[in-house]
Amino acid sequence: MLYYLTQLEHLFSPLRLFKYISFRTLGAAATAFVISLLLAPWLIRKLQDLKIKEMEKDKRISELEKESKVNTPTMGGLMIIAATGCSTLLWAATANLYVWLTLGTFFLMGAVGFLDDYLKIKCKSGLSVKMKFLAQLVWASIVFAVLWSIPEMKERTCELMVPFFKSPILNMGLVGGFIFMVVVLVGASNAVNLTDGLDGLAISCSNSVAMAYLVLTYVAGNFKFADYLNVPFMLGTGELTVFCGALLGAGLGFLWYNCHPAKIFMGDTGSLAIGGDIAMLAILTKQELLLVIVGGVFVIEAASVVIQSGYFKYTKKRFGEGRRVFKCAPLHHHFEFIEKERALDENRPPQLVETVIVTRFWILSIIFALIGIATLKIR
């Protein structure tokens, strides 16, 4: 909205600042951060009053006598969605179609997560996997149809870009392009959801990915940078940089209250929204496979669940008894087992283990994000 003040720059020359994506990105990040900090105390109290909170202890780690997180308010993703959405609408050029596709993904995935959280709390059973997949499939169909209708995006929607290569290596065709989009959307949203298991873990890793795609969207939307770095130039995607700034600011604001010991959890409301939107940023900038590197922590967490489940089923069928590769999955719980057992042996406070694991995973996510950005130059 503020972008359109540039039409009045002949009356007040400083208004020309709103032309620049870099300036509006900083403004969006700061605005989202402030909104998060101001909104959080009210939201926490409201969720407590409505009894929207964790009802059961995580059975996977009960053997460790982990401090119960029961009664901690959940659905904190509402704060991230509100702060990011308001800030984006304030600072971005709202006539941009890509901004609306991104916000639409954010709100829809957040709504699916909200319904899932609500049903878990009120009915003891959330949305089925089929219902979640159906919602993601319907939205992916809408996005694909919209992109297919845009002349400059029609061909690129079906192209497969691979990191370290200057040009697309494959045209997947109409059906292949659609299936690929669904896989990216479903995979990213579920990967972030699986990572959300320790205080501050999912949001800290999401912040690193948001920062990386802030750079990637800026490059993809700038003809000179895109041409110099040999990446697909996507006219209009530069405005997504403003969204990434807003998401980063909201994420930092949420982390303020979500760091250990967490005063609020994001729930599926936040994890599905963030995961789906990260996927949409990758799709719109044609950097889908780069998401495997940038979101390396999410990929590892999801892979650990697949490996654990697959190996357990295989050994149960083969030997009559299920065996495990990890002590627990997702992977952060595996390290939690190991570190708490080590802490007890060394007479160290086990309460610090969660912070140690989250900090190390965050360091890894920053490294993965930097490697992802570096691939722009290595082509």
Protein Blocks (a to p, Z undefined) as FASTA:
>chain_A
ZZmmmmmmmmommlmmmmpmklmmmmmmmmmmmmmmmmmmmmmmmmmmnopacfbdcfkl
mmnopacfehiaghklmmmmmmmmmmmmmmmcfkbmklmmmmmmmmmmmmmmmmmmmmmm
mnopacdfklmmmmmmmmmmmmmmmmmmpmklmmmmmpccdehiabdfbdebjmlmmmmm
mmmmmmmmmmmmmmmmbghklmmmmmmmmmmmmmmmmmmmpmklmmmnopacdehjlmmm
mmmmmmmmmmmmmmmmmpccdfbdfbjmlmmmmmmmmmmmmmmnopmkmmmmmmmmmmmm
mmmmmmmmmmmmmmmmmnopacdfbfbdcfklmmmmmmmmmmmmnopafklmmmmmmmmm
mmmmmmmmmmmmmmmmmZZ
